[in-house]
């Protein structure tokens, strides 16, 4: 359960950083909406992303893994669409804003996963 909460918090911080840094991504609402969006993106990453990676495996191999950036972009755009259907005000202006936002989210996720790596692996120091 602790891993889930840490991963959820990492997604929330990454999404907030993308909203804060990328000009084409805007969020209108309070912090609870960010938490809901982080939950949505976490569920999409757990359920839809493996299917997309399987279906685009030849492209991922051909581009030496760089196509996963496009998959992350699609995950952010899906999060926007699902969030808007639930009335959460996330706005992404287009593909390039989503691409830059997914890069920001990935960078934040990498840094925070390194910080919390012991907790995510289940070891206690």
DRENFIMAR-757666 format. One line per 10 residues: for each residue x, y, z of N, C-alpha, C. Coordinates in nm, 4 decimals, always signed. Layout:
N
X:Y:Z:X:Y:Z:X:Y:Z ~ ...
END
This chain:
125
+0.0825:-0.1194:+0.0000:+0.0000:+0.0000:+0.0000:+0.0868:+0.1258:+0.0000 ~ +0.2013:+0.1183:+0.0684:+0.2903:+0.2341:+0.0738:+0.3464:+0.2659:-0.0642 ~ +0.3796:+0.1615:-0.1416:+0.4317:+0.1834:-0.2771:+0.3291:+0.2567:-0.3628 ~ +0.2035:+0.2161:-0.3490:+0.0964:+0.2798:-0.4256:+0.0856:+0.4280:-0.3922 ~ +0.0898:+0.4611:-0.2645:+0.0762:+0.6013:-0.2225:+0.1966:+0.6831:-0.2687 ~ +0.3163:+0.6245:-0.2596:+0.4360:+0.6966:-0.3058:+0.4294:+0.7183:-0.4566 ~ +0.3909:+0.6164:-0.5326:+0.3812:+0.6292:-0.6783:+0.2731:+0.7316:-0.7145 ~ +0.1637:+0.7331:-0.6399:+0.0555:+0.8291:-0.6619:+0.1064:+0.9707:-0.6369 ~ +0.1814:+0.9897:-0.5294:+0.2375:+1.1218:-0.4985:+0.3383:+1.1647:-0.6051 ~ +0.4180:+1.0713:-0.6542:+0.5146:+1.1033:-0.7602:+0.4411:+1.1474:-0.8862
+0.3337:+1.0769:-0.9218:+0.2538:+1.1178:-1.0383:+0.1932:+1.2566:-1.0182 ~ +0.1456:+1.2842:-0.8979:+0.0843:+1.4143:-0.8696:+0.1873:+1.5262:-0.8801 ~ +0.3053:+1.5053:-0.8244:+0.4102:+1.6080:-0.8322:+0.4560:+1.6274:-0.9765 ~ +0.4689:+1.5180:-1.0511:+0.5066:+1.5284:-1.1919:+0.4036:+1.6036:-1.2740 ~ +0.2775:+1.5759:-1.2489:+0.1704:+1.6461:-1.3204:+0.1682:+1.7938:-1.2833 ~ +0.1865:+1.8227:-1.1548:+0.1899:+1.9625:-1.1116:+0.3079:+2.0359:-1.1744 ~ +0.4237:+1.9698:-1.1834:+0.5411:+2.0309:-1.2471:+0.5149:+2.0570:-1.3944 ~ +0.4464:+1.9658:-1.4619:+0.4144:+1.9869:-1.6030:+0.3192:+2.1046:-1.6204 ~ +0.2207:+2.1148:-1.5325:+0.1271:+2.2280:-1.5388:+0.2011:+2.3588:-1.5133 ~ +0.2932:+2.3557:-1.4199:+0.3658:+2.4764:-1.3809:+0.4676:+2.5192:-1.4867
+0.5343:+2.4236:-1.5526:+0.6449:+2.4561:-1.6425:+0.6072:+2.4684:-1.7899 ~ +0.5102:+2.3918:-1.8354:+0.4783:+2.3881:-1.9786:+0.3686:+2.4901:-2.0082 ~ +0.3957:+2.5838:-2.1003:+0.2974:+2.6887:-2.1290:+0.1651:+2.6375:-2.1866 ~ +0.1635:+2.5276:-2.2595:+0.0413:+2.4790:-2.3224:-0.0452:+2.3918:-2.2347 ~ -0.0029:+2.3674:-2.1110:-0.0809:+2.2845:-2.0190:-0.1300:+2.3729:-1.9056 ~ -0.2617:+2.3735:-1.8862:-0.3215:+2.4547:-1.7806:-0.4151:+2.3688:-1.6978 ~ -0.4209:+2.4016:-1.5704:-0.5122:+2.3329:-1.4800:-0.5900:+2.4371:-1.4021 ~ -0.7222:+2.4233:-1.4048:-0.8089:+2.5127:-1.3291:-0.8799:+2.4309:-1.2231 ~ -0.8415:+2.4507:-1.1012:-0.9031:+2.3770:-0.9918:-0.8122:+2.3768:-0.8710 ~ -0.8506:+2.2983:-0.7718:-0.7708:+2.2909:-0.6500:-0.6816:+2.1668:-0.6530
-0.6126:+2.1442:-0.5428:-0.5143:+2.0361:-0.5380:-0.5780:+1.8981:-0.5411 ~ -0.7044:+1.8854:-0.5032:-0.7680:+1.7540:-0.5072:-0.7870:+1.7058:-0.6507 ~ -0.8061:+1.7985:-0.7422:-0.8164:+1.7615:-0.8836:-0.6859:+1.7042:-0.9362 ~ -0.5737:+1.7604:-0.8916:-0.4430:+1.7062:-0.9306:-0.4290:+1.5630:-0.8790 ~ -0.4758:+1.5381:-0.7573:-0.4694:+1.4022:-0.7030:-0.5553:+1.3054:-0.7834 ~ -0.6734:+1.3508:-0.8248:-0.7586:+1.2658:-0.9085:-0.6940:+1.2386:-1.0435 ~ -0.6344:+1.3429:-1.1029:-0.5661:+1.3242:-1.2308:-0.4464:+1.2306:-1.2166 ~ -0.3750:+1.2394:-1.1047:-0.2627:+1.1488:-1.0803:-0.3114:+1.0051:-1.0679 ~ -0.4277:+0.9863:-1.0062:-0.4855:+0.8528:-0.9973:-0.5246:+0.8013:-1.1358 ~ -0.5835:+0.8886:-1.2163:-0.6220:+0.8492:-1.3524:-0.4997:+0.8106:-1.4337
-0.3935:+0.8912:-1.4278:-0.2744:+0.8595:-1.5067:-0.2062:+0.7334:-1.4546 ~ -0.2136:+0.7111:-1.3246:-0.1586:+0.5870:-1.2694:-0.2340:+0.4646:-1.3183 ~ -0.3668:+0.4736:-1.3212:-0.4471:+0.3626:-1.3715:-0.4242:+0.3399:-1.5206 ~ -0.4125:+0.4475:-1.5965:-0.3836:+0.4331:-1.7396:-0.2470:+0.3698:-1.7615 ~ -0.1485:+0.4103:-1.6822:-0.0155:+0.3520:-1.6953:-0.0149:+0.2041:-1.6582 ~ -0.1023:+0.1648:-1.5680:-0.1082:+0.0244:-1.5273:-0.1893:-0.0614:-1.6238 ~ -0.2919:-0.0033:-1.6858:-0.3831:-0.0830:-1.7676:-0.3634:-0.0661:-1.9181 ~ -0.3508:+0.0563:-1.9657:-0.3472:+0.0825:-2.1096:-0.2047:+0.0823:-2.1647 ~ -0.1108:+0.1365:-2.0886:+0.0263:+0.1498:-2.1374:+0.0908:+0.0162:-2.1765 ~ +0.0749:-0.0919:-2.0973:+0.1342:-0.2188:-2.1414:+0.0788:-0.2671:-2.2753
-0.0505:-0.2460:-2.2983:-0.1109:-0.2843:-2.4260:-0.0531:-0.2019:-2.5401 ~ -0.0397:-0.0707:-2.5192:+0.0187:+0.0143:-2.6226:+0.1644:-0.0226:-2.6504 ~ +0.2390:-0.0552:-2.5455:+0.3785:-0.0948:-2.5650:+0.3879:-0.2265:-2.6412 ~ +0.2948:-0.3177:-2.6141:+0.2942:-0.4443:-2.6872:+0.2607:-0.4235:-2.8343 ~ +0.1596:-0.3405:-2.8605:+0.1176:-0.3173:-2.9987:+0.2203:-0.2394:-3.0805 ~ +0.2971:-0.1547:-3.0135:+0.3958:-0.0734:-3.0853:+0.5383:-0.1234:-3.0641 ~ +0.5514:-0.2473:-3.0238:+0.6833:-0.3046:-2.9961:+0.7805:-0.2902:-3.1143 ~ +0.7378:-0.3166:-3.2394:+0.8328:-0.2969:-3.3499:+0.8821:-0.1519:-3.3619 ~ +0.7927:-0.0555:-3.3381:+0.8356:+0.0854:-3.3437:+0.9296:+0.1198:-3.2292 ~ +0.9042:+0.0635:-3.1131:+0.9918:+0.0886:-2.9990:+1.1309:+0.0329:-3.0272
+1.1379:-0.0866:-3.0841:+1.2675:-0.1458:-3.1180:+1.3351:-0.0663:-3.2289 ~ +1.2593:-0.0274:-3.3303:+1.3151:+0.0467:-3.4437:+1.3725:+0.1821:-3.4016 ~ +1.3077:+0.2475:-3.3055:+1.3534:+0.3800:-3.2606:+1.4408:+0.3719:-3.1358 ~ +1.4822:+0.2500:-3.0997:+1.5671:+0.2279:-2.9825:+1.5040:+0.2815:-2.8542 ~ +1.3738:+0.2673:-2.8426:+1.3032:+0.3048:-2.7214:+1.2468:+0.4456:-2.7201 ~ +1.2795:+0.5265:-2.8187:+1.2315:+0.6647:-2.8174:+1.0812:+0.6763:-2.8419 ~ +1.0213:+0.5738:-2.9002:+0.8773:+0.5793:-2.9240:+0.7989:+0.5756:-2.7932 ~ +0.8617:+0.5335:-2.6838:+0.7924:+0.5346:-2.5549:+0.7574:+0.6774:-2.5120 ~ +0.8309:+0.7757:-2.5633:+0.7955:+0.9159:-2.5362:+0.6598:+0.9474:-2.5971 ~ +0.6347:+0.8957:-2.7168:+0.5043:+0.9169:-2.7811:+0.3950:+0.8465:-2.7009
+0.4245:+0.7284:-2.6482:+0.3261:+0.6571:-2.5656:+0.2956:+0.7375:-2.4395 ~ +0.3981:+0.7958:-2.3769:+0.3751:+0.8814:-2.2600:+0.2900:+1.0025:-2.2960 ~ +0.3109:+1.0564:-2.4150:+0.2313:+1.1694:-2.4622:+0.0850:+1.1295:-2.4781 ~ +0.0628:+1.0130:-2.5346:-0.0741:+0.9629:-2.5508:-0.1396:+0.9415:-2.4143 ~ -0.0622:+0.8940:-2.3170:-0.1165:+0.8747:-2.1812:-0.1605:+1.0087:-2.1209 ~ -0.0818:+1.1141:-2.1435:-0.1193:+1.2462:-2.0922:-0.2444:+1.2986:-2.1625 ~ -0.2540:+1.2780:-2.2927:-0.3729:+1.3219:-2.3657:-0.4971:+1.2425:-2.3228 ~ -0.4814:+1.1129:-2.2980:-0.5933:+1.0329:-2.2472:-0.6351:+1.0787:-2.1078 ~ -0.5366:+1.1139:-2.0254:-0.5671:+1.1650:-1.8916:-0.6474:+1.2931:-1.9008 ~ -0.6098:+1.3803:-1.9928:-0.6852:+1.5040:-2.0126:-0.8292:+1.4739:-2.0519
-0.8473:+1.3826:-2.1467:-0.9809:+1.3502:-2.1952:-1.0677:+1.2890:-2.0854 ~ -1.0113:+1.1942:-2.0118:-1.0874:+1.1308:-1.9039:-1.1148:+1.2307:-1.7922 ~ -1.0154:+1.3126:-1.7593:-1.0338:+1.4144:-1.6555:-1.1423:+1.5137:-1.6924 ~ -1.1452:+1.5561:-1.8182:-1.2490:+1.6496:-1.8615:-1.3867:+1.5856:-1.8581 ~ -1.3940:+1.4551:-1.8842:-1.5250:+1.3895:-1.8785:-1.5759:+1.3797:-1.7344 ~ -1.4839:+1.3846:-1.6364:-1.5229:+1.3871:-1.4956:-1.5326:+1.5289:-1.4405 ~ -1.5130:+1.6286:-1.5253:-1.5264:+1.7669:-1.4824:-1.4009:+1.8251:-1.4183 ~ -1.2867:+1.7631:-1.4414:-1.1600:+1.8146:-1.3889:-1.0963:+1.8981:-1.4986 ~ -1.0631:+2.0234:-1.4656:-1.0234:+2.1209:-1.5660:-0.8783:+2.1172:-1.6095 ~ -0.8341:+2.0066:-1.6709:-0.6998:+2.0004:-1.7280:-0.7098:+2.0312:-1.8760
-0.6267:+2.1246:-1.9215:-0.6277:+2.1649:-2.0608:-0.4879:+2.1469:-2.1199 ~ -0.4802:+2.0725:-2.2296:-0.3551:+2.0531:-2.3018:-0.3785:+2.1032:-2.4435 ~ -0.2963:+2.2010:-2.4871:-0.3211:+2.2683:-2.6142:-0.2983:+2.1823:-2.7373 ~ -0.2175:+2.0821:-2.7314:-0.1940:+1.9997:-2.8488:-0.0881:+1.8951:-2.8224 ~ -0.0481:+1.8295:-2.9318:+0.0475:+1.7205:-2.9211:+0.1811:+1.7666:-2.8653 ~ +0.2315:+1.8804:-2.9125:+0.3652:+1.9245:-2.8710:+0.3681:+1.9683:-2.7245 ~ +0.2614:+2.0284:-2.6790:+0.2531:+2.0617:-2.5364:+0.2467:+1.9342:-2.4524 ~ +0.1707:+1.8359:-2.5003:+0.1616:+1.7091:-2.4295:+0.2964:+1.6364:-2.4303 ~ +0.3687:+1.6462:-2.5416:+0.5005:+1.5837:-2.5494:+0.5959:+1.6462:-2.4484 ~ +0.5989:+1.7781:-2.4441:+0.6850:+1.8466:-2.3482:+0.6405:+1.8178:-2.2045
+0.5102:+1.8142:-2.1813:+0.4588:+1.7812:-2.0496:+0.4944:+1.6398:-2.0071 ~ +0.4892:+1.5451:-2.1003:+0.5258:+1.4079:-2.0657:+0.6747:+1.3961:-2.0370 ~ +0.7566:+1.4759:-2.1048:+0.9007:+1.4769:-2.0744:+0.9265:+1.5324:-1.9348 ~ +0.8552:+1.6387:-1.8986:+0.8693:+1.6964:-1.7647:+0.8243:+1.5956:-1.6597 ~ +0.7098:+1.5314:-1.6835:+0.6600:+1.4322:-1.5886:+0.7567:+1.3151:-1.5743 ~ +0.8161:+1.2719:-1.6848:+0.9122:+1.1621:-1.6794:+1.0365:+1.2011:-1.6011 ~ +1.0849:+1.3224:-1.6232:+1.2044:+1.3680:-1.5515:+1.1771:+1.3763:-1.4010 ~ +1.0630:+1.4313:-1.3633:+1.0272:+1.4406:-1.2218:+1.0110:+1.3010:-1.1625 ~ +0.9496:+1.2107:-1.2380:+0.9297:+1.0746:-1.1900:+1.0631:+1.0031:-1.1688 ~ +1.1578:+1.0232:-1.2585:+1.2891:+0.9607:-1.2441:+1.3592:+1.0123:-1.1194
+1.3603:+1.1438:-1.1023:+1.4293:+1.2031:-0.9872:+1.3644:+1.1587:-0.8564 ~ +1.2317:+1.1640:-0.8505:+1.1640:+1.1266:-0.7258:+1.1730:+0.9765:-0.6994 ~ +1.1747:+0.8949:-0.8034:+1.1915:+0.7512:-0.7840:+1.3304:+0.7199:-0.7302 ~ +1.4303:+0.7967:-0.7711:+1.5637:+0.7787:-0.7147:+1.5674:+0.8180:-0.5673 ~ +1.4954:+0.9228:-0.5332:+1.4909:+0.9676:-0.3942:+1.4212:+0.8637:-0.3062 ~ +1.3119:+0.8069:-0.3556:+1.2319:+0.7124:-0.2776:+1.2564:+0.5671:-0.3167 ~ +1.3718:+0.5357:-0.3741:+1.3954:+0.4009:-0.4262:+1.3897:+0.2932:-0.3182 ~ +1.4362:+0.3233:-0.1970:+1.4299:+0.2227:-0.0909:+1.2868:+0.1904:-0.0518 ~ +1.2026:+0.2928:-0.0454:+1.0631:+0.2699:-0.0092:+0.9882:+0.1970:-0.1207 ~ +1.0241:+0.2265:-0.2474:+0.9568:+0.1625:-0.3591:+0.9986:+0.0163:-0.3745
+1.1195:-0.0174:-0.3320:+1.1649:-0.1556:-0.3394:+1.1187:-0.2369:-0.2187 ~ +1.0702:-0.1698:-0.1174:+1.0205:-0.2405:-0.0005:+1.1262:-0.2620:+0.1068 ~ +1.2464:-0.2070:+0.0866:+1.3512:-0.2187:+0.1878:+1.3471:-0.0986:+0.2778 ~ +1.3840:-0.1200:+0.4004:+1.3915:-0.0084:+0.4964:+1.5342:+0.0051:+0.5423 ~ +1.5844:+0.1276:+0.5397:+1.7229:+0.1508:+0.5824:+1.7293:+0.1908:+0.7259
END
